Amino acid sequence: MPRLDFAWAALADLDTIYQRSIDDHGLEQADTYMGLIGEALALLLDYPLVGTLLASRSNGTRRRSVGSHVIYYRLLGNRLRVLRVLHQRMDADRHL
């Protein structure tokens, strides 16, 4: 099983998602939503190829939707590197 590794941008994304969720929906809902993202990441560790390959990238970047967000990641040897966690409306090509 690969180990989870985060790009700085992905950590910043998660922090922003959590803070905005608290502001918009309250602490309890924010914790629930972050739990869903955590479950999606755990699934990716168990099944790293479940995400869809991005045709616009030739470097093996994959995507997996969770709630209103999309996790962008790459499998690098024994690491699953989370590149970004973006809102589904965001232009991934611009932010990756």
FIPAPA-79998 format. One line per field, with one value per residue: residue number from 1; y, z, x of N, C-alpha, C in turn. Coordinates in steps of 0.05 Angstrom, whole numbers. Atoms other than C-alpha are relative to their C-alpha. Example, Ala and Ser with C-alpha at 12.3 -4.5 7.8 and 13.67 -1.06 7.14 Angstrom:
# FIPAPA-79998
seq <- (1;2)
n.c2 <- (-24;-24)
n.c3 <- (0;-1)
n.c1 <- (18;-16)
ca.c2 <- (-90;-21)
ca.c3 <- (156;143)
ca.c1 <- (246;273)
c.c2 <- (24;22)
c.c3 <- (0;14)
c.c1 <- (18;-15)
# end
This chain:
# FIPAPA-79998
seq <- (1;2;3;4;5;6;7;8;9;10;11;12;13;14;15;16;17;18;19;20;21;22;23;24;25;26;27;28;29;30;31;32;33;34;35;36;37;38;39;40;41;42;43;44;45;46;47;48;49;50;51;52;53;54;55;56;57;58;59;60;61;62;63;64;65;66;67;68;69;70;71;72;73;74;75;76;77;78;79;80;81;82;83;84;85;86;87;88;89;90;91;92;93;94;95;96)
n.c2 <- (-24;-25;-19;-25;-23;-24;-24;-23;-12;17;-6;-26;4;12;-20;-18;14;3;-26;-9;17;-10;-26;3;22;6;18;28;7;-1;25;22;-2;8;29;12;-2;19;27;1;4;28;17;-2;15;28;5;-25;-3;-4;-26;-2;-13;-25;1;-24;3;24;8;19;-13;11;-16;15;-19;5;-23;-22;-4;21;5;5;14;16;23;-3;22;8;-24;-12;-29;-17;-24;-21;7;-24;1;11;-21;-13;10;16;-5;-25;2;23)
n.c3 <- (0;0;-22;8;1;9;10;-16;11;-9;-28;-1;9;-21;-20;10;1;-28;-11;13;-10;-26;4;14;-9;-28;-6;2;28;11;-8;15;28;0;-4;27;15;-12;9;28;1;-9;23;20;-9;5;29;11;28;3;12;29;11;15;28;5;-13;7;-22;-18;-19;-1;-15;-14;-11;-27;-6;20;6;16;-9;22;-12;17;-13;5;-14;-23;-11;13;-4;5;12;-6;-6;12;4;26;20;6;24;-10;16;-8;-27;-4)
n.c1 <- (17;-16;3;12;-19;15;-13;8;25;22;5;13;28;15;5;20;25;10;7;25;23;7;13;25;18;-4;-22;8;1;-27;-13;12;-10;-29;0;5;-25;-18;8;-8;-29;-5;7;-21;-23;6;4;-11;7;29;5;-1;-23;6;-10;-15;-26;-14;-17;14;19;27;19;22;20;11;17;-2;-29;-14;-27;-18;-22;-17;-13;-29;-13;15;14;23;-4;24;-10;20;28;13;29;6;4;-26;-14;-23;-23;-11;-10;-19)
ca.c2 <- (0;69;122;188;250;321;377;444;469;409;424;496;473;429;485;532;480;469;543;559;500;525;596;572;510;508;466;401;401;421;362;315;340;334;263;248;274;232;170;185;190;123;91;118;87;20;27;81;67;79;152;174;190;262;262;332;308;258;250;201;252;223;253;228;267;274;319;386;376;336;305;308;259;218;150;158;92;77;146;172;246;291;350;392;388;436;454;419;485;505;497;441;455;525;504;441)
ca.c3 <- (0;-17;35;31;12;3;-40;-3;-49;-29;45;33;-6;51;101;58;48;123;141;88;110;181;158;113;148;219;254;257;182;166;207;172;103;120;144;74;43;91;72;-2;11;49;-11;-57;-14;-20;-94;-123;-195;-182;-203;-274;-313;-339;-414;-411;-370;-392;-323;-293;-256;-235;-206;-157;-139;-67;-50;-85;-93;-135;-109;-160;-147;-176;-157;-150;-132;-61;-51;-68;-78;-70;-116;-105;-76;-119;-122;-180;-215;-216;-280;-261;-319;-294;-222;-230)
ca.c1 <- (0;28;38;1;41;14;39;39;-16;-60;-50;-69;-131;-153;-144;-184;-239;-244;-245;-298;-340;-338;-357;-413;-441;-413;-361;-400;-414;-343;-317;-365;-343;-269;-285;-313;-249;-209;-249;-237;-162;-163;-199;-145;-91;-126;-143;-97;-118;-192;-185;-194;-131;-129;-122;-94;-34;18;48;-2;-45;-111;-175;-227;-290;-313;-372;-363;-288;-239;-176;-119;-63;-6;22;97;129;107;75;6;20;-41;-28;-91;-161;-202;-275;-308;-322;-248;-207;-159;-112;-102;-89;-48)
c.c2 <- (25;16;26;23;23;21;23;12;-16;5;27;-2;-11;19;20;-13;-1;27;10;-16;9;26;-3;-19;-7;-22;-29;-9;0;-25;-24;0;-8;-30;-14;1;-20;-29;-4;-5;-29;-20;1;-15;-30;-7;25;4;5;28;0;15;26;-2;24;0;-26;-11;-19;12;-12;19;-18;21;-9;25;20;4;-23;-1;-7;-12;-16;-22;2;-22;-10;23;7;30;15;28;24;-12;25;-3;-9;20;13;-13;-14;6;26;-2;-22;7)
c.c3 <- (0;25;-12;3;-12;-10;18;-9;9;29;3;-9;22;23;-8;0;28;11;-13;8;27;-3;-12;13;30;4;-4;-29;-13;8;-15;-28;-1;5;-27;-17;10;-9;-29;-3;9;-23;-21;8;-5;-30;-16;-30;-5;-13;-30;-9;-15;-27;-6;12;-8;23;20;20;-3;16;12;14;28;7;-22;-9;-16;11;-25;12;-20;17;-8;17;23;14;-17;6;-7;-9;7;8;-8;-1;-28;-22;-9;-25;9;-16;8;28;6;-8)
c.c1 <- (18;-5;-10;20;-15;19;-9;-26;-24;-6;-14;-29;-17;-6;-21;-28;-12;-10;-26;-24;-9;-16;-28;-20;4;21;-7;-1;27;16;-10;11;30;3;-5;25;20;-6;7;30;7;-7;22;25;-4;-2;9;-7;-29;-6;3;26;-8;13;17;28;13;16;-14;-18;-28;-18;-21;-18;-8;-16;2;28;11;28;17;25;16;11;29;15;-17;-15;-24;2;-25;11;-17;-26;-16;-30;-6;-4;27;12;25;26;14;13;19;28)
# end
